[in-house]
Structure formats: structure tokens, C-alpha cells
Amino acid sequence: MLGGMMDDLEKILRNQEDILAMQYLAPLCGEYLPWSGYAMRPSGLVQVLNEIVINQRSKIVECGAGVSTFYIARLLRQKGGHLYTIEHNLDWMNWVQGELERESLSHLVTLVYAPLQPTDLSLQNTPWYDTEILRATLGSLQGIDLLLVDGPPAYEESIQYSRYPALPYFLPQFAPDVTVVIDDANREGEREIIKRWEGLLNVGFEQKDGYIAIARFQHSGNSDE
């Protein structure tokens, strides 16, 4: 009974955090966006936007297009910078592209369509974005100062480690001062990914709002890849 009460209390607190976060997000609101259960929670999105402003992130790579794509682009319109968003679902990416154009934001976002394919970087042979396409489109991109990992889908046990390759793949392209953010850090798969990333980087991730985890660190530009 006590456990159930604690769960209910936690849900109430989460809802209050999201309500407050929506107030913070109000200056960046535009047209209505489909905010599904798969989207980043408002409180987590506020943490990402705070990171961009406070630590002056301007070259951002996002794995998985969604509501966050629009809020980041709206913020970059004010602060400067560019967002590179990778998406495996072509229909969804085309919709996002159309809406970005409607809001005159498309010049701030490079959308990269990359279907899911096997890769040597994955855990348990889980597909990730096609690395040949990424090399062709983003291979020359250097100085990434924020990596936001909210894709590909990882909601089932068979694909729970699908987001692992993001960090080892982009590690050689990081700026000397960089932030890595992963969403859904409350799930078992993402917790294991974070543990492995911490070992790879020798840094710790800090969990925020119960759903995202953030690590800020200095990067020498060297990699074991």
C-alpha cells in the first residue's frame, strides 16, 4: 500500500514539473504539435534548452525527430546555431520538414533520413541508423557540442539497446567541451547504455526529472574507435 502511495505521489510531482515546464516553454511555443507519449517530457525539454543557453551549445546533433526538434530550432533562431536531426521514418521526417518550413525554421535544421541497419557498434545486433548515410551527410561535421539521443525507438526488450551506438559513433566529432543527453533514462535498456557510456567516457551522467540523463565533459578529440 505504501509503495502504491509513493508511486501516486511521484506521478503527481512529475505532472506538476511538466505543468511548470510548459510555462517556461511558452515563449517558444508556435503552432500546435502532436505531443505523444513517445515525445520528450516538457520538464526534460526545458533541461535541454537550458543546456543550450547556459553552455552556449550551437552545433547540435539529435537522434530522433520530434517535438524537441521544433523547440530547439525556435531557440536557435534567437541564439544562433544549427541542428542536425537524424530520423529513420521517412513519412514522419517529411511531415517534420513541412512543419519546419511553415514556421520558417528549415534553414536552422538539417534533416537526415537514415533507415535502421545493422552496425558493428550495436549491442546484441540491434539496428541503428545507416552509418554509410551518416558518413555521407554528417561525416565532415566537426565540433558537435550537444548530442541529444531520443531515437531510434527502444521501447521493447528486443530493441532496448538500440540507442547505444550514438555516443561511440559521434565521439570523434565532438567539440572539446560537449554535452550528451539521453531520454528515457528511467528504462532498463537506457540505464545499461548509460553505464557503458560512463565507462567509455570515464564520466558520470546526472539524471534529471527522472527521464533524461546528462553528462558534460571535456573531450580531447581522441577515440579508441
C-alpha positions as CSV (number, residue, x, y, z in Angstrom):
1,M,0.0,0.0,0.0
2,L,2.8,2.4,0.9
3,G,4.5,1.6,-2.4
4,G,1.4,2.5,-4.3
5,M,1.0,5.8,-2.4
6,M,4.6,6.6,-3.2
7,D,4.1,5.9,-6.9
8,D,1.0,8.1,-6.9
9,L,2.9,10.9,-5.2
10,E,5.7,10.6,-7.8
11,K,3.2,10.9,-10.6
12,I,1.7,14.0,-9.1
13,L,5.1,15.6,-8.7
14,R,6.0,14.7,-12.3
15,N,2.8,16.3,-13.6
16,Q,3.5,19.4,-11.6
17,E,7.0,19.6,-13.0
18,D,5.6,19.3,-16.6
19,I,3.0,22.0,-15.9
20,L,5.7,24.3,-14.7
21,A,7.9,23.4,-17.6
22,M,5.1,24.3,-20.1
23,Q,5.1,27.8,-18.6
24,Y,8.8,28.0,-19.2
25,L,8.4,26.8,-22.8
26,A,5.6,29.3,-23.5
27,P,7.9,31.9,-25.2
28,L,9.0,29.2,-27.7
29,C,5.5,27.9,-28.5
30,G,4.4,28.1,-32.1
31,E,1.7,26.1,-33.9
32,Y,0.2,23.0,-32.3
33,L,2.4,20.0,-32.4
34,P,1.4,16.3,-31.8
35,W,2.9,15.6,-28.4
36,S,2.6,11.9,-28.0
37,G,3.7,9.6,-25.2
38,Y,6.9,8.9,-27.1
39,A,7.9,12.6,-27.1
40,M,10.3,14.0,-24.6
41,R,8.6,15.3,-21.4
42,P,8.3,19.1,-21.1
43,S,10.5,19.1,-18.0
44,G,13.2,17.2,-19.8
45,L,13.0,19.5,-22.8
46,V,13.5,22.5,-20.5
47,Q,16.7,20.9,-19.3
48,V,17.9,20.5,-22.9
49,L,17.1,24.1,-23.7
50,N,18.7,25.4,-20.5
51,E,21.9,23.5,-21.6
52,I,21.9,25.2,-25.0
53,V,21.5,28.7,-23.5
54,I,23.7,28.4,-20.4
55,N,26.6,26.5,-22.0
56,Q,26.2,28.1,-25.4
57,R,25.6,25.0,-27.5
58,S,25.3,25.8,-31.2
59,K,26.2,22.7,-33.2
60,I,23.7,20.1,-32.1
61,V,23.0,16.5,-33.3
62,E,19.7,15.0,-32.4
63,C,18.8,11.3,-32.9
64,G,15.1,11.1,-33.5
65,A,12.9,13.9,-34.8
66,G,10.0,15.2,-32.7
67,V,8.7,18.0,-30.6
68,S,12.2,18.7,-29.4
69,T,13.2,19.5,-32.9
70,F,10.9,22.4,-33.1
71,Y,11.7,23.9,-29.7
72,I,15.4,23.6,-30.3
73,A,15.0,25.2,-33.7
74,R,12.9,28.1,-32.3
75,L,15.6,28.7,-29.7
76,L,18.4,28.6,-32.2
77,R,16.5,31.2,-34.2
78,Q,17.1,33.5,-31.3
79,K,20.5,32.4,-30.1
80,G,22.2,31.2,-33.4
81,G,23.4,27.7,-34.3
82,H,22.3,24.7,-36.3
83,L,20.5,21.4,-35.5
84,Y,21.3,18.2,-37.4
85,T,18.4,15.7,-36.8
86,I,18.6,12.1,-37.8
87,E,15.3,10.2,-38.4
88,H,14.6,6.6,-39.7
89,N,10.9,7.1,-40.5
90,L,10.6,8.9,-43.9
91,D,6.9,9.8,-43.6
92,W,7.5,11.3,-40.2
93,M,10.6,13.2,-41.3
94,N,8.7,14.6,-44.3
95,W,6.0,15.9,-42.0
96,V,8.5,17.5,-39.7
97,Q,10.2,19.1,-42.7
98,G,6.9,20.5,-43.9
99,E,6.1,22.0,-40.5
100,L,9.6,23.4,-40.1
101,E,9.1,25.2,-43.5
102,R,5.7,26.5,-42.4
103,E,7.5,28.1,-39.3
104,S,10.4,29.4,-41.4
105,L,12.8,27.2,-39.4
106,S,14.1,24.8,-42.1
107,H,17.3,26.8,-42.6
108,L,18.2,26.0,-39.0
109,V,17.7,22.2,-39.2
110,T,19.3,19.7,-41.4
111,L,17.1,16.6,-41.5
112,V,18.9,13.3,-42.4
113,Y,16.9,10.3,-43.4
114,A,18.8,7.2,-42.3
115,P,17.0,3.8,-42.2
116,L,17.9,1.4,-39.5
117,Q,20.7,-1.0,-40.5
118,P,23.0,-3.5,-38.7
119,T,26.2,-2.0,-37.4
120,D,29.3,-3.3,-35.6
121,L,28.8,-0.6,-32.9
122,S,25.5,-2.0,-31.7
123,L,24.7,-4.2,-28.6
124,Q,23.0,-7.5,-29.3
125,N,22.9,-6.8,-33.0
126,T,20.3,-4.1,-32.6
127,P,20.0,-2.0,-35.8
128,W,20.9,1.7,-35.7
129,Y,20.9,4.5,-38.3
130,D,22.7,3.6,-41.6
131,T,26.2,4.6,-40.9
132,E,27.0,4.9,-44.7
133,I,24.4,7.6,-45.0
134,L,25.6,9.3,-41.9
135,R,29.2,9.4,-43.2
136,A,28.0,10.8,-46.5
137,T,25.9,13.5,-44.9
138,L,27.5,14.3,-41.5
139,G,30.9,12.8,-41.9
140,S,32.6,16.2,-42.2
141,L,30.8,17.7,-39.3
142,Q,33.2,18.6,-36.5
143,G,32.7,20.4,-33.2
144,I,29.5,18.8,-32.1
145,D,28.8,20.4,-28.7
146,L,25.5,18.7,-27.9
147,L,24.3,15.2,-28.7
148,L,20.7,14.5,-27.9
149,V,19.7,10.9,-28.1
150,D,16.0,10.3,-28.3
151,G,15.9,7.7,-31.0
152,P,15.7,5.2,-32.6
153,P,12.8,3.5,-30.8
154,A,13.8,1.4,-27.8
155,Y,10.5,0.6,-26.1
156,E,10.6,-3.2,-26.5
157,E,13.0,-5.6,-24.9
158,S,14.3,-6.8,-28.3
159,I,15.4,-3.2,-29.2
160,Q,16.2,-1.8,-25.7
161,Y,19.8,-1.1,-26.6
162,S,19.2,0.5,-29.9
163,R,20.5,3.9,-28.8
164,Y,23.9,2.7,-27.7
165,P,25.9,3.4,-30.9
166,A,25.1,7.2,-30.9
167,L,27.9,8.1,-28.5
168,P,30.7,5.9,-29.9
169,Y,29.8,6.8,-33.4
170,F,29.9,10.6,-32.9
171,L,32.6,10.7,-30.3
172,P,35.4,11.5,-32.8
173,Q,33.4,14.5,-34.0
174,F,32.8,16.1,-30.6
175,A,33.9,19.6,-29.6
176,P,36.4,19.9,-26.7
177,D,33.5,20.9,-24.5
178,V,30.5,18.8,-25.1
179,T,27.2,17.7,-23.6
180,V,25.5,14.3,-24.1
181,V,21.8,13.9,-23.3
182,I,19.8,10.7,-23.4
183,D,16.0,10.5,-23.0
184,D,14.0,7.7,-21.3
185,A,16.8,7.2,-18.8
186,N,14.3,5.6,-16.4
187,R,14.2,2.4,-18.6
188,E,16.3,-0.7,-18.1
189,G,17.9,-0.5,-21.6
190,E,18.9,3.1,-21.3
191,R,20.3,2.6,-17.8
192,E,22.6,-0.1,-19.2
193,I,23.6,2.2,-22.1
194,I,24.4,5.0,-19.6
195,K,26.5,2.6,-17.6
196,R,28.5,1.6,-20.7
197,W,28.8,5.2,-21.8
198,E,30.2,6.2,-18.4
199,G,32.8,3.5,-18.7
200,L,33.7,4.6,-22.2
201,L,34.0,8.3,-21.3
202,N,35.1,7.9,-17.7
203,V,32.5,10.5,-16.7
204,G,29.2,10.3,-14.8
205,F,25.7,11.0,-16.1
206,E,23.3,13.0,-13.9
207,Q,19.7,12.1,-14.1
208,K,17.3,15.0,-14.4
209,D,13.5,15.0,-14.0
210,G,13.6,11.2,-13.7
211,Y,13.6,10.7,-17.5
212,I,16.7,12.3,-19.0
213,A,20.4,11.9,-18.1
214,I,23.0,14.5,-18.9
215,A,26.8,14.4,-19.0
216,R,29.1,17.4,-19.6
217,F,32.7,16.8,-20.2
218,Q,35.9,17.9,-21.8
219,H,36.9,15.9,-24.9
220,S,40.4,15.6,-26.2
221,G,39.3,14.6,-29.7
222,N,41.0,11.2,-29.4
223,S,39.0,8.0,-29.6
224,D,39.6,4.3,-29.4
225,E,37.4,3.7,-32.4
